[in-house]
Amino acid sequence: MVSAPRATLSRHRATRLALLNAFTAGAGLGYLAREYREVVVANPAVIGLALLLLFGFGCLIRAVARALRRAGSRVDAIFAEELGKKPSPRRR
């Protein structure tokens, strides 16, 4: 039996956790909408604006995470290149 690469397992786990988080947030929002139905109906513009800001904040976090991941891979490449050029510290 061939085992899956470690990156695939962590990506699969991250996907499962993201889906669980989305379900939990949806259930919580559904509960709040049910409990505060009058407030939701009375203030649709404020709720729409809040959802738009929340979506924008999510996109911003995603962009920052991608930039940090890209920068980390560049640093790793630089380290790998520099470490490959150095002579061995052991005497021959």
N, C-alpha and C positions, 0 to 999 in steps of 0.2 A: 504494500500500500504506500503510495506516495503522499507525503504530507504537503499541505499548502504552504506557500511562503508566509513568513511572519507578517509582512506588510499587508497581505490580503486578509489575514485574520483580523488584524487591528482595524483595517478599513471596514470590514464586515461588522465588527463590533461597534465601531463608531456610527455606522449607518443604523444599526438596531437601536442604539442609544438615542440618536437624533429622532427616529420615529417614535420612540417611547416618550421623549420630551414633547414632541409635537402633539401626541395624543393627550398627554397630561395637560398641556396648555389649552388645548381645545376643550377638554372636559371641564376645566376650571372656568374658561370663558363662557361655556354653555350654561354652567351652573349660575354664574353671576348674571348672565343675561336673563335667565329665568327668574331669579330672585328680584332683580331690579328692572323689570320689564317697563315700568312707567318712565324711568330715567332714560332708558335706551330709546324709547319712542319719542320722548320730549327733546332729546339732545343729539340728533343724528349728525349734525355738522361737527360738533366737538368730538364725537366718537370717531367719525371718519378722519378728522385731522389727526387724532391720536394714533389711529391705525397707520396712517400715512407716515407719521414720524417714526413709529415703531418699525415699519418696513425699511425706511431709510437708514435707521440705526443698525438694523440687521445687515443691510448691504454694506454699510461702512465697516462693520466688524469683519465681514467676509473679505473685503478688500484689504484690510489691515493684516488679517491672517495670511492671505495669499502673498502679500508683500514680504512679510516676515519669513514665510516658508521659502520664498525665492531667494531672499538675502541669506538665509541659513545654508541653502544648497550652494550658493556662490562661495561662502566662507569655507564650507567643507571642501569644495573643489580647490580653493587656494591652499588650504592646509595640506591636502593630498599632494598637490604639485610641489609645494615647498618641502614637505617631508621626504618626497621621493628624490629630491636633489641632494640632500645632506648625506655626507659619508657616514659610515657606521662608527659609533663611538668606541668600539672595541679595536684594540691593536691587532695588527695582522702579523 
